[in-house]
Amino acid sequence: MKKIQIGVIGYNYDASLPPKTLDIAYEVGKEIAKKNAILVCGGLGGVMEYACRGAKDNGGLTVGIIPQEDYSNANKFCDIVICSGIGKSRDFIVSYSSDGIISVGGGVGTLIELCVGYMAKKIMVSIEDSGGVSDIYGGNFLDERKSIKIEKSKSPSFAVDFIIQKLCNIR
């Protein structure tokens, strides 16, 4: 049986992020590893790096789909690096390659990934109080069609469990 792939999306820098946001990302990665799922992300810094670190510290497998052509741009916690060479268009690959998506903070790139997830009807959960678009869109639909609600959770553990439970009910 195929392992569940959970996408983690959010800010790709960490210099000006609140430590709380990075701690949440770490916990999301940790929970994904504990559930024996695969973490899929954009492979760069910030939320992606901290989530990958959380997964790796807990025996998980991580996949980073980076926008560049050179492996050296990926964070050091990516087990598998996919060099897309297509810039921000790689956001589509991250969302389509994920069975479910968890957003932590995030700006316009994260919003693009949420929109792609919405169009693809992916199960999505935003972590409350993590900042950015996760706080803005968590608990909402992205348009009037109301096809997929972006659930919200205060707990990384609940977010991962929610996605896995929903996927198990679908399969």
Buried (B, 14 or more C-beta within 10 A) or exposed (E): EEEBBBBBBBBBEBEEBEEEBBBBBBBBBBBBBBBEBBBBBBBBBBBBBBBBBBBBEBEBBBBBBBBBEEEEBBBEBBBEBBBBEBEEEBBBBBBBBBBBBBBBBBBEBBBBBBBBBBBBEBBBBBBBBBBBBBBBBBEEEBEEEEEBBBBBBEBBBBBBBBBBEBBEEEE
